[in-house]
Amino acid sequence: MSSVSSESASGGLLKSLQTDRWMSQLPDQLLDVPLYNLAIPGSHNSITYCLDKNNRSPVDHTQPDFLKKLDKYMKPIIRPFVYKWSITQESTVKEQLDEGVRYCDLRIAHKPKDDSCDLYFYHGVYTTITVEVVLKEIREWLEAHPKEVVILSFSHFLGLNQELHQHLIQSIQNTFGPKLCPKYETVTLRNLWRLGYQVIISYENDIMNFYDDLWPHISYWWANKCKAEALIQEIERRKQHGRPDGFFVAGINLTEDAKYIVSHPTESLNGLVMSTYPVLLEWVQKQTPGPGPGAINIIAGDFVKEGQLVPAVISLNEELLNWTS
């Protein structure tokens, strides 16, 4: 398994941590720091590595009308563009967790005209695998890594009625059972280990108020920019107003618009992200976790296995060693 070993990461204790079990290997003085004061790597739109490439799945109905019409009549031409700008992760959820990701951005959908209760992920088009399959994969990974904790953010619900929300929540509870952390619990690693909790569920719907094991939606700072410098500027502007209470995400994911796609017909989201990662990583390495007004918590990005985002974020926790000593 890989280690947190980036030339750009701050040197010292955390560089030698195995990424698949970095939480279990943190120094003792960090085990009583709340998770919302640690630096935690995350993946944006985590389950897009399995989008339906066989044209069986319609373009999801959040897309612009012109794109849906073009896809209906010119599918062989339009689909390649949809795919290359919709895939934000090329590694599986288990590979992401092995890499050190501990926050997953899960966007849930029910396909139109589907009489079953099957739920999928989506971004542009729907995935080929169901939510239930991915949740079981995460549970299996957690069983092999009993001291790692994951934060799963369920949001952007598409086509879910009350019955489907209840079906999803039941699936979450059946899959993770006693691993689910109640929202009133103290979320330090030492306390979570003592109680056997490994999963924090954030749920972006008011139904979460009726369940002790569903946490409120975690704030996600989305800059909506296609240039790294503009994205950084927007996040820095938000930092000036102070960090939210509890968990929050700084999303360093770039966002392309129709104008950008049309003017760059040979590019892809992967190419855009990889070309700007050096600038984004330089910003990440200057961040500090903790309770302060300018501190960060979760940093989420695209194509997390290809860049050096994860080791850079994990290494930021060295800044807390002096604070806790």
N, C-alpha and C positions, 0 to 999 in steps of 0.2 A: 504494500500500500504506500502511496506517496506521502512525503512529509511536507510540512510547511516550510519550504526552502526556496524563497525567492530572493534574488540579489537585491531587489528593491525593498523587500520587507525589512523592518527594523530587526537588527541582530539581537541574539540573546536566547532566553529560555524557550520562547515559543516557536523558534524556527525548526526545532527538531520534532515537533508534534506530528503524529500520524494523522492525516486529514480525516480518516474514517472514524477516528475516536479521539478527536482533539479535546472535546469537553472533558472526557474522563482523565486526560493528562494535564489539565490546567494546574498551575501552582495552587497550593492549599489556600493561600490568601485570597484567591478569586472565587472560591467555592461558596462564599457567603455573600457575593455581590449579586443583586437581582439581575435576572437575565435581560431586563430592559435597560440595564446600565452597562452591559457587555457589548462588544462589537461582534455582530453575528452576520455571517455571509448568507445571502439569499439569492434565489433565482426568480427572475421575472417571467410570468407566463410559463410556468414550469413544465407543463405537459403539452408541448407542441412538437416533440420529436416523432409523434405518431399520427400526424394529420393524415386524413384520407387522401391518398394520391391517385386513387383509381376512379375519380369522378363520380363515385356513388353518392357522395355526401354533397348536399347543396351548400352554396356560400351562405354563411349564417346571416340572418335577417337584420343584423345591426349594420351591415355594410351598405354603402350608398346604393340608391336605386339603379343608377346607371351601371354599376358594377354587377349587380344581380341580373340585370337584363342582358348585359354582354355575356355573362357566364352562362345564361340559359341558351343563348343562340350561337355563341362562339367559344364553347367550353375548351376545346383543344388549344385555342390561342390564349385565352384569358387565364386558365388555371396555372400555368407555369409562373406567371407574374404573382398570382395570389399566394402560391406556395412559398416562393423565395422571399416574400416580404412578410409572411405569417409565421414562419418557423423561427422561434427565438431561442430554442435549446435543441441541440443535436444529441445530447447524452440522455440516457434513461434516468428515471427518478432514482434508482439504486446507484447509478454511476454518479449522479449529482451528490447524493448523500455520502458516498465514498470519498468524493472530492472535498467534502467539508461543509456543503450547504446544509443549513439548519432551518431555513425559512423557505416554504414553498408557496407560490402564488397560484392558487387553483381556481380556474374560472369554469363554472359548471353550466351545462346546457341540457335541455331535453329537445330532441329533434322534433321538428314539426311533422304532423301526420304519423307519429309513432305511437301506437296503442300500448306499448309496453312501458314499464317504469324505468327502463334503462337510461342512465345518465352518462353524459360524455363531457369532455373538455372541448374548448373551442378557441380559435383565433383565426378569423377569416373563414375557415371551414371547421368541421367537427373532427374529432379524433376517431381512430379505428378501435381503440380499446376503451372500456367503460371505466367510470369512476371506481366502481367496486373492485375491479382488477388492480388498479393502481394503489388503492388503500391497502389491499392485502399484501402487495409488494412492499409497501412502507412498513407494515407490521412485521413481516418476515425480517426485514433489515433491522428493525429495532430489537427483535428477539435475539439477533446475533450481536447487538451492540447495546447491552442493557444499561449503560451509563450515558448514552447520548439522548438528547432531548430535541424534538422537532416542533416547529411552529407551523401549522397548516392553516392558511388563510383561504377560506371559501368565500367567493365573491362573484360579482358580475353575473348573477343568475339570469339565465336566458330560457324562457319558456317553462319555468317552474311555477306550479300552483301550490296551494297550501298542502295538498296531499303529497306532492312530490317532495316538498321540503321535509315533511315528516318522514317520508321514505328515506331520504338522504341522511337525515339525522339518525334514524334507526340503523342504517348501514354503518355510519361512523361509530355508533355505540357498540354495535355487534362486533365490529372489526377490532376496535382498540380496547374495549372493556375497561378493566382496572388501570390501564395505562393512561386514561384521560385525566388531565389535571383540572380540578374545579376552579372556577374563576375567582374564588375567595382565598385560594391557597398562596402561600409565600413561595415565589418562584426563584429560589436560589438552587443551585445544583445540589448542594448538600441536603437541603430539605426534600427536593424532588427524588433524590436517590433513596433517602430514608423511607419515603412513602411509596416508591415504585412507580411514580408518574413519569411518563416520557413524551406525552403528546399534549400540546396546547392548541385548541381549535378556536380560531377566530371566524365568526360567522356574520356576514353582512346582510342580516335581515332581522327584523324585530322579533321573530320567533325565538331568537336566542335568549330573550328575557325569561322564557319559561323553562330553561334548562341550566342547571348548575354547571355542566361541563362544556358549555359554549361561551366563549369569551366575546366581548364586543369587537366590532370591526377594527382592525389595526390601521391606523392612518398611513396612507401611502403618498409620499411626496412625488408627484409625477410632473415633470417639467414641460412635457409636450413640445420638445425641441428636437431638431434633426442635426444640430451641431453641438459638439461637446462643450465648447466655450459658453454657449447660450444656456445649456443645461446646468452647468456649474454655477453660472450667474444666478439662475432661478433658485437653485437649492440654497445658495449662500444668502439670497434675499429672505428666504423662509427661515433660515437659522437665526436671523436677526430678531425675529419675533419669539424666539425661545422654542425649545423642544416640547412636544406634547408629553403629557403624563403617561407613564407606562410605555408599552411597545410602540414603535413607529418605524417606518421604512423610508429610507432615502433611495429612490429609484434612479439609478444612473443608466436607465434604458432610453435609448434614442427613439424618436418617433418620426417616421417618414410620413409625408402627406402626398396627395395625388400629384401635385406639381413636381415634387422631388422624384417620384417614381417615373413619371413620364419623361422627365428631363435626364434620367439616368437609366435607360432601358437595359443596359447590360449589367447593372449592379444588382446586389442583393442586400438584405438586412445584415447577413453575416459579414459581407465585405465592408459595409458601412461601420459596423460595430468594431471590427478588428482594426480598421484604419484609425479609429478614434480612441481605442483603449489606452494607448500611452498617455494621452492627455487626461483621461478619466482616472487612471491609476495614480498619476501624479497628485491629483486632488485627494484621492482616497488616502494616500500615505500621509497626508497632512492632518487627517481628522483625529479626533480624540473621543473615546467613549466616556461614559460616566453620567452623573446627574446634572452637570452644568448646562446653562442655557444654550450654549453653542455645540453641545455634544451630539454625537450620532449614536444610533443603536443598530438596526438592521440596514445593511446596504445590499440592494438587489440589482442584478444586472443580467444581460443576455449572454448566451454561449459561455457559461461560467467555467466549463471544463477547458476551454481553449485559451482563455486569457489567464492572467495571474491575479484576478480579483479575489478569489477565496483566500489564498495565503496572505495577501496584503491586508485583508480585513481581520483575519484571525490574529495577525501580528500586532494590530492596534491595541490589543488587550494588554500588551506590555506597559502601556501608558498608565494602567490602573495599578500596577505593582507598587509604585511609590505612594499612590493615593491610599492603598489599603495597608501599607506597612506601618 
